[in-house]
Amino acid sequence: MVAPLLCRAPGALLTTSSALLRVHHNYRAVAVAAPAFSRFLSTHVTNAACEDHEPGFLGSVETFFDRAAKISGVSEKSLAGIKAVDSVLSVKFPVEIDQDTHVIIEGYRAQHSRHRLPTKGGIRFSDEVDLQEVEALASLMTFKCAVVDVPFGGAKGGVKLNPKKYTPSQLERITRRYTMELCQKNFIGPGIDVPAPDVGTGPREMSWIMDTYRQFNPQDVNAAGCVTGKPISQGGVRGRNEATGLGVYYGIREFLQFPEVQKMTGLNGSIAGKTVIVQGFGNVGYWAAKFFHNNGAKIIGIGEHDVSVYNPNGIDVEAIFKYRVEKGSFRGYGNVEIIEKPIAIMERECDILIPAALERQIGLKNVKKIKAKVIGEAANGPITPDAHDYLVSQGKVVIPDLLLNAGGVTVSYFEWLKNLSHVRFGRMSRKWEEAGKSKLLKLVEENAGRQLTPQERRGVIHGAEEHELVYSGLEDTMIGACEETRATAVAKRTDFRTAALVNAIQKISTVTTQSGQMFL
């Protein structure tokens, strides 16, 4: 059973289902009905920190957009087109659980902006997925890609289920059926829409998606590029798994170098010795904590959905990660304080706070208790607009999600390029580089009168491998995007989030203006 789908021609969006009627015509909202379709993700998990009047996720994204739009210098007509969601797919389909049981699965895919193709965005499996969440995440993806100069439009997908309640074989059937719906509605393809992992999904699900796409498109030689975040054996790129967490590290490291940030926070420009709390210990939180720990920071707090842990003397990131994988929880881990109210970990004293879990984790209920000097948004939308304003007014540095967690889509871009070129990064240049370095080193040794040891020689002439090139490309991307954001913040005398959005809006407007639009 498939819910009706209508794709927006420029100037109109129509999405319908039994519970929702939402019409945009000439970029103006005409009607919004169906209170029964209120956002399912607004549960105790995302409401614990927020007052009732604070906006939901989509409302927060739109509020931040409107603020940036006012000082962007972009025309109202262009702004309306940039803000609107281009098209939405809503599907329902039955899946056999056992011989006597079928369940109806709900799935969504939103393409926010097709000013550049393909569109790009993850697919999450969560029983709290709904259309509003998917639209908000798709919008954020558009701006995120623009901020880091990744030539994609924004998209997002979600399947409403708790993956822990299904067996691997059941999840495979669900994933393949959802992908079949995307294929049939032309919502997936290397040049159309390229999904990636998100909450509740990973390389395994991306492999199933790619294989299903190939079955429907056997003639597509670039089929591997229909999805990113795949295992290496299936065309993935080395460095993708840790990309978002590494991007978080690079971004915060760069901001600490800025004199105005040092003045606001009283921190020096070094990572070493900084105290860090990470809320959320999934893929992003774990890798962010690991990179900070490896570079001399002290991880003093880690939050998870059931409990949090705290130790002012530092926590061994690798040891507690292995413990949680084995035990399923932090409970029982030695030499730490167990905090039964997980969200309370963010209220502890620290230099850097990294919310890496869900949206709406810092709201008006807890924002005045936040003591961190720098808040780096590794998650999407963890701070509400009112809470953000309070933090900024108190001299806190908030590094926004659309910049800080863009490492994932940046390296997904690299993987997509690898799939289209059909060659591993470094394969055609590594030995040539090593040969050139070897000749140069030989001349240096002859003139210096000293021979290097084999270990020293290997270190000097080593040619870049794929993961090293990926790290280098990600670091360069993050440095450039941070500097652009800083420059706009200074020029506009505004906060870093608004500055990043201004940059994104201006870049998107430039693309749409210079390319022109059909059917105005």
Buried (B, 14 or more C-beta within 10 A) or exposed (E): EEBEBEBBEBBBBBBBBEBBBBBBEEBEEEEEEEEEBEBBBBEEBBBBBBEEEBBBBBBBBBBBBEBBBEBBEBEEEBBBBBBBBBBBBBBBBEBEBEEEEEEEBBBBBBBBBBBBBBBBBBBBBBBBBBBBBBBBBBBBBBBBBBBBBBBBBBBBBBBBBEBEEBEEEBBBBBBBBBBBBBBEBEBBBBEBBBBBBBBBBBBBBBBBBBBBBBEBBEEBEBBBBBBBBBBEEBBBBBBBBBBBBBBBBBBBBBBBBBEEBBEBBEBEEEBEEBBBBBBBBBBBBBBBBBBBBEEEBBBBBBBBBEBBBBBEEBBBBEEBBEBBEEEEBBEEBEEBEEBEEBBBBBBBEBBBBBBBBBBBBBBBBBBEEBBBBBBBBBBBBBBBBBBBBBBBEEEBBBBBBBBBBBBBBBBBBBBBEBBBEEEBBBEEEBEEBBEEBEEEBEEEEEEEEEEBEEEEBEEBBEBBBBBBBBBEBBBEBBBEBBEBBBEBBEEBEBBBBBBBBBBBBBBBBBBBEEEEEEEE
